[in-house]
Amino acid sequence: MTLQTEAPEVPSIGKISIWPPVILAPMAGVTDVPFRSLCRSFMDQGLADSSRDPVKPNHAPGLFVNQMITARAFV
């Protein structure tokens, strides 16, 4: 069995490419409206292909969301 994955599209802002494609999520009180709009546009791209079969690992990872809801350490 051959595992084929597609490389994620390199995000860019104007002529500036961002590699690796890691972008800080919007933070209330810290980021501004243009930054949140940019994050939302990349989120839409990540969710556009959500109809793929998650069981078959023949595609690149999609959007991953993690939210800290407590300050307690994980045990």
C-alpha positions as CSV (number, residue, x, y, z in Angstrom):
1,M,0.0,0.0,0.0
2,T,1.4,3.4,-1.0
3,L,0.6,6.4,1.1
4,Q,0.2,9.5,-1.1
5,T,-0.2,12.9,0.6
6,E,-0.6,16.2,-1.0
7,A,1.6,19.0,0.5
8,P,-0.5,21.8,2.0
9,E,-0.8,25.0,0.0
10,V,1.7,27.6,1.2
11,P,-0.2,30.5,2.7
12,S,0.9,33.9,1.4
13,I,0.2,37.5,2.3
14,G,0.8,39.5,-0.9
15,K,4.2,38.5,-2.2
16,I,5.3,37.0,1.2
17,S,5.0,33.2,1.5
18,I,4.7,31.7,5.0
19,W,6.5,28.4,5.5
20,P,5.8,26.3,7.6
21,P,2.1,27.1,7.3
22,V,1.6,27.9,11.0
23,I,-0.4,31.0,11.9
24,L,-1.3,32.2,15.3
25,A,-5.0,32.0,16.0
26,P,-6.9,35.2,16.7
27,M,-6.8,36.3,20.3
28,A,-9.5,38.5,21.8
29,G,-8.1,41.9,22.8
30,V,-4.8,41.3,21.1
31,T,-5.5,41.0,17.4
32,D,-7.3,43.3,15.0
33,V,-10.1,42.9,12.5
34,P,-7.9,42.5,9.4
35,F,-5.9,39.7,11.1
36,R,-9.1,37.9,12.2
37,S,-10.4,38.2,8.6
38,L,-7.2,36.7,7.3
39,C,-7.6,33.8,9.7
40,R,-11.2,33.3,8.7
41,S,-10.2,33.1,5.0
42,F,-7.7,30.4,5.7
43,M,-10.2,28.6,7.9
44,D,-12.7,28.6,5.0
45,Q,-10.0,27.0,2.7
46,G,-9.3,24.3,5.4
47,L,-13.0,23.5,5.8
48,A,-13.8,23.5,2.1
49,D,-12.5,20.0,1.7
50,S,-14.1,18.6,4.9
51,S,-16.1,16.1,2.9
52,R,-13.1,13.8,2.5
53,D,-13.2,10.4,4.2
54,P,-11.3,10.9,7.5
55,V,-10.6,7.1,7.8
56,K,-8.5,7.0,4.6
57,P,-5.1,8.7,5.3
58,N,-4.4,9.5,1.7
59,H,-4.6,13.2,2.1
60,A,-2.8,16.0,3.9
61,P,-4.0,17.0,7.3
62,G,-6.8,19.5,7.4
63,L,-7.8,22.2,9.8
64,F,-7.0,21.5,13.5
65,V,-8.6,23.6,16.2
66,N,-7.7,23.5,19.9
67,Q,-9.1,25.7,22.6
68,M,-7.8,26.0,26.1
69,I,-10.7,25.9,28.5
70,T,-8.9,25.6,31.7
71,A,-5.7,26.7,33.3
72,R,-5.2,23.4,35.2
73,A,-2.5,21.1,33.9
74,F,-3.5,18.0,32.1
75,V,-2.9,14.9,34.4
